[in-house]
Amino acid sequence: MAECRDANGDTWEIYSSNGWRWRRTASNCVIVGASSESYVNKSDCVANAQRNGMTCNPV
């Protein structure tokens, strides 16, 4: 799993679950966004998360 924290305190996670998925968790630990599908390539998953507002780089 890779994760990062953006400027407003939200945590972005890139994880493997029958493919690659992303999840955005607010600073109060509530999940506020997630991928609606899984991706074969991790890079495609990261690109989709970026289109949905991720500004940090998951490591």
Residue, then its C-alpha position, 0 to 999 in steps of 0.5 A: m500500500a502507498e499513501c500520502r497526505d495532502a495540504n488540507g490533511d486528507t490521506w490518500e491510499i493506493y492499495s491492492s484489492n483484486g487490482w489497484r484502488w484508491r481511497r481518500t480519508a478526511s482528517n477526522c478519519v471518515i472516508v470521503g472518496a474511493s475508486s468505483e472500480s479497480y485498475v490493472n495498473k497502479s499508474d492508472c489508479v494513481a492517475n484516476a486519483q489525481r483526476n479526483g483531487m489527489t495533489c500529493n505523491p503516494v510512496 
